[in-house]
Amino acid sequence: MTTIQISNTLHSELINRKLFDRETYEEVIWDLIDDTKELNDQTKGELEKARNEIRDGKVHTLAQVKKELGL
């Protein structure tokens, strides 16, 4: 275990981000780290576009592509 110094402002922010009273600051920090790993807006947009293309039938199976390429 290590002790770190943080500002009162950061301490208040960590308190506000707790989901429940007994949640540790480490758990809060890990949650924040996980949140930053979420998909960015560009990736979300690309996924939505791909879902729409699949829904609209604008896809080809691997078998279709192999046949078209003569593989």
C-alpha positions in Angstrom: 0.0 0.0 0.0 1.2 3.5 -0.8 0.1 6.8 0.4 -0.3 9.6 -2.1 -1.0 13.3 -1.7 -3.9 14.8 -3.6 -5.5 18.2 -3.6 -8.7 18.9 -1.7 -10.4 19.5 -5.0 -9.4 16.1 -6.3 -10.4 14.5 -3.0 -13.8 16.0 -3.3 -14.2 14.8 -6.9 -13.3 11.3 -5.9 -15.8 11.4 -3.1 -18.5 12.6 -5.5 -17.7 9.7 -7.9 -18.2 7.0 -5.3 -21.1 4.8 -6.2 -21.6 3.7 -2.6 -20.2 5.0 0.8 -17.9 2.1 1.4 -16.3 2.1 -2.1 -12.6 2.6 -1.8 -10.7 5.4 -3.7 -8.8 2.6 -5.5 -12.1 1.3 -6.8 -13.1 4.7 -7.9 -9.8 5.2 -9.7 -10.0 1.8 -11.4 -13.6 2.7 -12.6 -12.2 5.9 -14.1 -9.5 4.1 -15.9 -12.0 1.6 -17.3 -14.2 4.5 -18.5 -11.3 5.9 -20.5 -10.9 2.6 -22.3 -14.4 2.8 -23.7 -14.9 3.3 -27.4 -14.3 6.8 -28.7 -16.9 8.6 -30.7 -15.3 7.8 -34.1 -15.2 4.1 -33.3 -18.8 4.2 -32.1 -19.8 5.9 -35.4 -17.9 3.3 -37.5 -19.7 0.5 -35.6 -23.1 2.1 -36.2 -22.3 2.4 -39.9 -21.2 -1.2 -40.0 -24.4 -2.3 -38.3 -26.5 -0.4 -40.8 -24.6 -2.0 -43.7 -25.3 -5.4 -42.3 -28.9 -4.6 -41.7 -29.2 -3.3 -45.3 -27.6 -6.4 -46.7 -24.5 -4.6 -47.9 -22.2 -7.4 -46.8 -20.6 -10.5 -48.4 -19.8 -13.7 -46.8 -16.2 -15.0 -46.8 -17.4 -17.8 -49.1 -18.8 -15.2 -51.6 -15.5 -13.2 -51.6 -13.4 -16.3 -52.1 -15.6 -17.4 -55.0 -15.4 -14.0 -56.6 -11.6 -13.9 -56.2 -11.2 -17.5 -57.4 -9.8 -18.8 -54.2 
